Amino acid sequence: MKLLLVGEYKNGNIDDSFYELVAFAGKLGAEAVAFFVAPTDIKPEFNGKVYIADVEKAKEYNPKVHRDLILKVAEKENPDYIVLSHSSYGWDLAPRVAYKWDAGQISEIVDVDNDGFVVPFCNAKLRRLLKPNTGKAVLTLQSGAFAPAKEGSASVETIDVDVADEGLEFTGFEIVEKGGVDLTKAEIIVSAGRGVGKKENIEIVEKLAKAMGGELGASRPVVDAGWLPPERQVGTTGQTVAPKLYVACGISGAIQHLAGMKKSNFIVAINKDKDAPISEVADVFVVADLLELVPILTEKLSS
C-alpha cells in the first residue's frame, strides 16, 4: 500500500498536521511519499520522498493549481490513497482531487480498524467503519486524531508548476478568533469532569494544569453546565486530542469523551469510582477524591 500525503505550509512553517498524516501512514504500515506547495528549501522530518512545488510560482493557494499538482505527483507515484488533513485546505481540495482522479472520498477519519476507516456521524454521536469500494480513494483526517510522528530526513524533489490558474488570485488567509486555545496542539492537558462537583471547584483542576505547564480541558457535562466554555471541551462533540500526557479529574469516561482523548500517549485518571469506564484506557488509575488529591499534587509540583 502506498500513500501520498499532502502537507500544508502556513505562515512560513510546515504545519504540524503533516506529522499526523505521517503517523496515519505508520499505523497502516504503508509506504508514503509527500507533497507540499512551499519554498524548495524546507526540511520536513519525514523519512521518505517529498515533492515540492515552489510557493512563489504556485501561489499561497489556488484550488485548480494545487489540485493539478497533486494529480501530477499521483501520476508519477500511483498511490492507493491521497491523504489530507480535515482542515479548510483539505475540505476544499479533497473533493476536487477525488472527482478529477475518479476516486471515492472518505472524510474526517478518526481511527483505523481492520483495514477500514472509522468516521463519526450523526453529530459525532455514532461511528461507522468505511472501506473504499474503488482501488483508490482520497482521505481526510480529523485534527488531533493521530499523534504527530516526526522521523528522519526527507529526500526532496521539486516539480515544475506548469498548470494554468484560470485567472484566480489568492488575496489572503484569515484565522477566525476562537477566544480560547487549540487543545490539539497541547502536549499536556488536565481535564475537569462532573466529579469536581461545582463550578467553584474548577479552579482546583486549573491550578494543577498550570503547575504542570499544561492546558485546562473539560468533559461535556462541565461545558453543558456552563462551568467552562465550549472551546475547552474534549470529545467527539468537542476537540479530539492526542497530547503526551492527559490527566482526567473526576471524568467517568463516557464513550464520546474516550473517543476524543484515548490516543493520548499517557493517561492518568483520578476518580472515586473504582469501576469508572475511564479505567479501561488509563495507564495510571487513581481511586481517590480529586478534591483532596489534586491540591496535594499541585503543591508538590509547585514546590
C-alpha positions in Angstrom: 0.0 0.0 0.0 1.2 3.5 -0.9 0.0 6.9 0.4 0.5 10.4 -1.0 0.5 12.7 2.0 -0.5 16.3 1.2 1.1 18.6 3.7 0.3 22.2 4.5 2.8 25.1 4.6 1.4 28.1 6.6 2.9 31.3 7.9 6.5 30.3 6.9 6.3 26.8 8.5 5.3 23.2 7.9 2.0 22.8 9.7 2.1 20.1 12.4 -0.9 18.5 10.9 1.5 17.0 8.3 3.1 14.8 11.0 -0.4 13.5 11.9 -0.6 12.2 8.3 2.8 10.6 8.8 1.5 8.9 11.9 -1.5 7.6 10.0 0.7 6.1 7.3 2.7 4.4 10.1 -0.4 3.0 11.6 -1.4 1.5 8.3 2.2 0.2 7.8 2.1 1.9 4.4 4.8 3.3 2.2 4.4 7.1 1.9 5.5 10.0 -0.2 4.6 13.6 0.4 3.8 16.8 -1.4 3.9 20.5 -0.4 3.4 23.8 -2.1 6.2 25.5 -0.2 9.7 27.0 -0.5 12.1 24.5 -2.0 14.5 24.7 1.0 12.0 23.3 3.6 13.2 20.3 5.6 10.4 18.0 6.7 11.2 15.5 9.4 10.0 12.7 7.2 11.8 9.5 6.2 10.7 9.4 2.5 10.5 11.3 -0.8 8.9 14.8 -0.7 7.8 16.6 -3.9 7.8 20.4 -3.6 6.2 22.9 -5.9 7.6 26.4 -5.3 5.2 28.5 -3.4 6.2 31.6 -5.3 5.1 30.1 -8.6 2.1 28.1 -7.3 1.0 30.9 -5.0 -0.3 30.5 -1.5 -3.5 28.8 -2.5 -5.1 28.2 -5.9 -7.5 25.3 -5.9 -7.0 24.3 -9.6 -3.3 24.7 -9.5 -2.9 22.8 -6.2 -5.3 20.0 -7.4 -3.4 19.5 -10.7 0.0 19.5 -9.0 -1.3 16.8 -6.6 -2.6 14.7 -9.5 0.8 15.2 -11.3 2.6 13.6 -8.3 -0.1 10.9 -8.1 0.5 10.0 -11.8 4.2 9.6 -11.0 3.8 7.6 -7.8 0.5 5.7 -8.3 -0.6 5.8 -4.7 -3.6 3.8 -3.3 -4.7 6.8 -1.2 -4.2 10.6 -1.3 -4.4 11.8 2.3 -5.0 15.4 3.5 -5.9 17.0 6.9 -9.5 17.7 7.5 -8.8 21.5 7.5 -10.1 24.3 5.3 -7.3 23.4 2.9 -8.3 19.7 2.9 -12.0 20.4 2.8 -11.6 22.4 -0.4 -9.1 20.2 -2.2 -10.2 16.7 -1.4 -13.4 16.6 -3.4 -11.7 18.4 -6.3 -8.9 15.8 -6.3 -11.3 12.9 -5.9 -13.5 13.9 -8.8 -10.6 14.5 -11.2 -8.8 11.3 -10.0 -12.1 9.3 -10.5 -11.9 8.0 -6.9 -14.0 7.8 -3.8 -13.6 10.1 -0.8 -13.7 9.4 2.9 -13.7 12.5 5.2 -12.9 13.1 8.8 -11.2 9.8 9.7 -10.5 9.4 13.4 -9.1 5.8 13.5 -8.2 2.7 11.6 -9.8 -0.7 12.3 -9.4 -3.9 10.3 -8.2 -2.1 7.2 -11.2 0.2 7.3 -11.5 3.8 8.4 -13.5 5.0 11.5 -15.6 8.1 10.8 -18.0 9.9 13.2 -21.5 10.7 12.0 -24.9 11.7 13.4 -23.3 14.8 15.0 -20.5 12.6 16.2 -22.8 10.6 18.5 -22.1 7.4 16.4 -19.2 6.0 14.4 -19.1 3.9 11.3 -16.4 1.8 9.6 -15.9 2.6 5.9 -13.9 0.9 3.2 -13.3 2.3 -0.3 -15.2 0.3 -2.9 -12.7 1.5 -5.5 -9.0 0.7 -5.8 -8.0 4.2 -4.7 -9.5 7.0 -2.6 -8.9 10.5 -1.2 -8.9 10.6 2.6 -9.1 13.5 5.1 -8.0 13.0 8.8 -9.6 14.8 11.8 -7.2 17.1 13.5 -5.7 15.6 16.6 -7.0 12.0 15.9 -3.4 10.8 15.3 -0.4 11.7 17.5 2.2 13.5 15.3 5.2 11.4 14.2 8.4 13.0 13.2 11.1 10.8 11.7 14.3 11.0 9.6 15.2 13.4 6.8 13.3 13.8 3.6 14.6 13.3 0.1 13.4 16.4 -1.8 12.4 16.6 -5.5 11.0 19.8 -7.0 8.2 19.7 -9.6 7.5 22.2 -12.3 4.5 24.5 -11.9 3.2 24.4 -15.4 -0.6 24.3 -14.9 -3.0 27.2 -15.7 -4.5 29.1 -12.8 -7.8 30.0 -14.6 -7.5 33.6 -13.6 -7.9 33.0 -9.8 -6.0 35.2 -7.4 -5.2 34.4 -3.7 -6.0 37.5 -1.7 -5.3 36.4 1.9 -5.7 33.9 4.7 -7.7 34.9 7.7 -7.8 32.9 11.0 -11.1 33.3 12.9 -10.5 34.3 16.5 -11.6 31.4 18.7 -11.4 33.2 22.0 -9.7 30.2 23.5 -6.9 27.6 23.0 -6.3 24.9 20.4 -6.2 21.9 22.6 -5.0 19.7 19.7 -1.6 21.4 20.0 -1.2 21.0 23.7 1.4 18.5 25.0 -0.2 18.3 28.5 -4.0 18.5 29.1 -5.6 18.3 32.6 -9.4 18.0 32.2 -12.2 18.5 34.7 -15.3 16.3 34.8 -18.6 16.2 36.6 -16.8 14.8 39.6 -15.5 18.3 40.5 -18.9 18.8 42.0 -19.5 22.5 41.2 -18.1 25.4 39.2 -16.1 26.8 42.0 -14.0 23.6 42.1 -12.8 24.0 38.6 -10.1 26.3 39.9 -8.6 23.3 41.7 -8.0 21.4 38.4 -6.9 24.6 36.7 -4.2 25.2 39.2 -2.9 21.6 38.6 -2.9 22.3 34.8 -0.8 25.5 35.3 1.6 23.7 37.7 2.2 21.0 35.0 2.6 23.6 32.3 -0.5 22.2 30.5 -3.9 23.4 29.3 -7.2 23.0 31.0 -9.8 20.7 29.3 -13.3 19.6 30.2 -15.8 16.9 29.6 -19.2 17.6 28.0 -21.2 17.8 31.3 -18.9 20.5 32.6 -19.4 22.6 29.4 -23.1 21.9 29.3 -23.3 23.2 32.9 -21.6 26.4 31.9 -18.6 25.8 34.1 -16.1 26.1 31.2 -16.5 27.4 27.6 -17.1 25.0 24.7 -13.5 25.5 23.3 -12.2 23.6 26.3 -14.3 20.5 25.6 -12.6 17.2 24.8 -14.6 14.5 23.0 -16.4 13.7 19.8 -18.6 16.8 20.1 -15.5 18.9 21.2 -11.9 18.5 20.3 -10.1 15.3 19.5 -6.7 15.4 21.2 -3.5 13.3 21.5 -1.2 15.0 24.0 1.9 13.4 25.6 0.0 13.4 28.9 -3.7 13.5 29.6 -4.9 13.9 33.2 -8.6 13.2 33.7 -10.0 14.6 37.0 -13.5 13.3 38.0 -14.3 12.1 34.5 -16.2 8.8 34.4 -15.3 8.1 30.8 -18.4 8.3 28.5 -17.7 6.8 25.1 -17.8 10.3 23.5 -15.1 11.6 25.8 -12.9 8.5 25.5 -13.1 8.7 21.7 -11.7 12.2 21.9 -8.6 11.5 24.1 -7.8 7.8 24.1 -4.9 8.5 21.6 -3.0 10.3 24.3 0.5 8.9 24.8 0.0 8.5 28.6 -3.3 8.8 30.5 -3.8 9.4 34.3 -7.3 9.2 35.7 -8.4 10.3 39.1 -11.9 9.1 40.2 -13.7 7.9 43.3 -15.4 5.1 41.4 -13.1 2.2 41.0 -15.3 0.8 38.2 -15.4 4.0 36.1 -15.1 3.2 32.4 -12.1 5.5 32.0 -10.0 3.0 34.0 -10.0 0.8 30.8 -7.9 3.3 28.9 -5.9 4.8 31.7 -2.2 4.0 32.1 -2.5 5.0 35.8 -5.9 4.9 37.5 -6.0 6.5 41.0 -9.1 5.8 43.1 -9.3 8.9 45.2 -11.3 12.1 45.9 -9.9 14.6 43.5 -10.8 17.5 45.8 -8.3 16.0 48.3 -5.6 14.6 46.0 -5.3 17.3 43.3 -4.4 20.1 45.7 -1.6 17.9 47.1 -0.3 17.1 43.7 -0.4 20.8 42.8 1.5 21.7 45.9 4.2 19.1 45.3 4.7 20.2 41.7 4.9 23.9 42.7 7.4 23.5 45.5 
